[in-house]
Amino acid sequence: MNRKSITISYSEYNSNNELPAKDKELLDVAIEATKNSYAPYSRFNVGAAVRLANGEIISASNQENAAYPSGLCAERVAIFYANSRFPDVKVEALAVTAAVNGNICDNPTYPCGACRQVLAETEQRSGNKIRIIIGGEKITQVIDSVEGLLPFVFDNLPK
């Protein structure tokens, strides 16, 4: 047996005002997107914003449905829309945040496993690392690649 370990590095900010300007701009768009969330069941409003290599910023929010689990997370809505509208443009960064009762959560809200896999495949397809900004009211974390969220990605599809 061989014992191995994985180390994940990320940057942590105690104020969103400390973020680099492009990251703060993207997170501000994600915060605004929480207001467009349709979450009557969970009352957990998630906003996401994607910055593309062409400078476009696409925002999205989670969309629930009574026929659970037919809804979609904000991250996947944003990535799928970006990929369908700009199929040949690389995703540079994704910002995600969540709110309850109109208030941004204090701590970061991480993408679910399905969103992490979609992000990983988006990164793999483009050959470009995606910067992940996970915003909270008191703590915001920045991860340089999806690998920091999903170190054991499913990628065994035939090539």
C-alpha positions as CSV (number, residue, x, y, z in Angstrom):
1,M,0.0,0.0,0.0
2,N,1.1,3.6,-0.8
3,R,-0.3,6.4,1.3
4,K,-0.7,9.7,-0.6
5,S,-2.1,13.1,0.1
6,I,-3.4,16.1,-1.7
7,T,-2.8,19.7,-0.8
8,I,-5.3,22.4,-1.9
9,S,-4.1,26.0,-2.0
10,Y,-6.5,29.0,-2.1
11,S,-6.5,32.6,-1.2
12,E,-8.8,33.9,1.5
13,Y,-10.1,37.5,1.9
14,N,-11.8,39.0,4.9
15,S,-13.4,41.7,2.7
16,N,-14.5,41.7,-0.9
17,N,-12.9,45.1,-1.2
18,E,-9.5,43.3,-0.9
19,L,-10.1,41.2,-4.1
20,P,-8.4,42.1,-7.3
21,A,-10.6,44.5,-9.3
22,K,-11.7,41.9,-11.9
23,D,-12.6,39.3,-9.2
24,K,-14.6,41.9,-7.2
25,E,-16.5,43.0,-10.4
26,L,-17.4,39.4,-11.1
27,L,-18.4,38.7,-7.5
28,D,-20.6,41.9,-7.5
29,V,-22.4,40.5,-10.6
30,A,-23.0,37.2,-8.9
31,I,-24.3,39.0,-5.8
32,E,-26.7,40.9,-8.0
33,A,-27.8,37.6,-9.7
34,T,-29.0,36.2,-6.3
35,K,-31.9,38.6,-6.7
36,N,-33.1,36.7,-9.8
37,S,-33.1,33.3,-8.1
38,Y,-36.3,31.3,-8.2
39,A,-36.0,29.4,-4.9
40,P,-39.5,29.2,-3.3
41,Y,-38.8,25.7,-1.8
42,S,-35.3,26.1,-0.3
43,R,-35.3,29.9,0.0
44,F,-31.6,29.6,-0.7
45,N,-30.7,32.1,-3.5
46,V,-27.5,31.4,-5.4
47,G,-26.0,33.7,-7.9
48,A,-23.1,33.0,-10.3
49,A,-21.2,35.0,-12.9
50,V,-18.8,33.8,-15.6
51,R,-16.1,35.9,-17.2
52,L,-15.2,34.8,-20.7
53,A,-11.9,35.4,-22.5
54,N,-13.6,37.8,-24.8
55,G,-14.6,40.0,-21.8
56,E,-18.2,39.0,-21.7
57,I,-19.7,38.5,-18.2
58,I,-22.7,36.1,-18.0
59,S,-24.7,35.9,-14.8
60,A,-27.3,33.4,-13.7
61,S,-29.2,32.2,-10.6
62,N,-30.5,28.9,-9.3
63,Q,-33.9,27.9,-10.6
64,E,-36.0,25.4,-8.6
65,N,-39.0,23.4,-9.6
66,A,-41.7,21.6,-7.6
67,A,-40.7,18.5,-9.6
68,Y,-37.5,18.2,-7.6
69,P,-34.7,17.7,-8.8
70,S,-35.7,19.4,-12.0
71,G,-34.2,22.7,-11.0
72,L,-30.7,23.8,-11.9
73,C,-27.9,25.4,-9.9
74,A,-26.7,28.9,-10.8
75,E,-23.2,27.7,-11.7
76,R,-24.5,25.2,-14.3
77,V,-27.0,27.7,-15.7
78,A,-24.2,30.2,-16.2
79,I,-21.7,27.8,-17.7
80,F,-24.2,26.2,-20.0
81,Y,-25.5,29.5,-21.3
82,A,-21.9,30.8,-21.8
83,N,-21.0,27.6,-23.7
84,S,-24.1,27.8,-25.9
85,R,-23.8,31.5,-26.6
86,F,-20.0,31.5,-27.0
87,P,-19.0,27.9,-27.8
88,D,-15.4,28.8,-28.8
89,V,-14.6,31.3,-26.1
90,K,-12.8,30.1,-23.0
91,V,-14.2,30.6,-19.5
92,E,-11.6,32.5,-17.4
93,A,-13.4,32.8,-14.1
94,L,-16.5,31.9,-12.2
95,A,-17.9,33.7,-9.1
96,V,-20.5,32.1,-6.8
97,T,-22.4,33.4,-3.8
98,A,-25.5,32.7,-1.9
99,A,-28.1,34.7,0.1
100,V,-30.8,33.8,2.5
101,N,-33.7,36.3,3.1
102,G,-31.8,38.8,0.9
103,N,-28.6,38.7,3.0
104,I,-25.4,37.2,1.5
105,C,-24.3,34.3,3.6
106,D,-21.3,35.0,5.9
107,N,-19.2,32.1,4.6
108,P,-18.5,30.8,1.1
109,T,-21.1,28.5,-0.4
110,Y,-19.3,25.9,-2.6
111,P,-20.6,24.4,-5.8
112,C,-22.3,21.0,-5.5
113,G,-20.7,17.9,-7.0
114,A,-22.6,18.0,-10.3
115,C,-21.5,21.7,-10.8
116,R,-17.9,20.8,-9.9
117,Q,-18.0,18.1,-12.6
118,V,-19.4,20.5,-15.2
119,L,-16.7,23.0,-14.3
120,A,-14.0,20.4,-14.6
121,E,-15.2,19.2,-18.0
122,T,-15.4,22.9,-19.2
123,E,-11.9,23.4,-18.0
124,Q,-10.7,20.2,-19.7
125,R,-12.4,21.0,-23.0
126,S,-10.8,24.4,-23.2
127,G,-7.4,23.5,-21.8
128,N,-7.7,26.6,-19.7
129,K,-7.8,26.8,-15.9
130,I,-10.9,28.5,-14.5
131,R,-10.4,30.8,-11.5
132,I,-13.1,30.2,-8.9
133,I,-14.3,33.0,-6.6
134,I,-16.5,31.8,-3.8
135,G,-17.9,34.8,-2.0
136,G,-19.3,35.3,1.4
137,E,-20.1,38.4,3.4
138,K,-17.3,37.8,5.9
139,I,-15.0,35.4,4.0
140,T,-14.3,35.1,0.2
141,Q,-12.0,32.4,-1.2
142,V,-10.3,32.2,-4.5
143,I,-9.1,28.9,-6.0
144,D,-6.9,29.0,-9.1
145,S,-8.5,25.9,-10.8
146,V,-11.4,23.5,-10.6
147,E,-8.9,20.9,-9.4
148,G,-8.9,22.7,-6.0
149,L,-12.6,21.9,-5.7
150,L,-12.6,18.4,-7.3
151,P,-9.2,16.8,-7.2
152,F,-10.5,13.4,-8.4
153,V,-12.4,14.4,-11.5
154,F,-14.2,11.8,-13.7
155,D,-12.4,11.9,-17.0
156,N,-12.3,8.3,-18.2
157,L,-14.5,8.9,-21.3
158,P,-13.2,7.6,-24.6
159,K,-11.1,10.1,-26.5
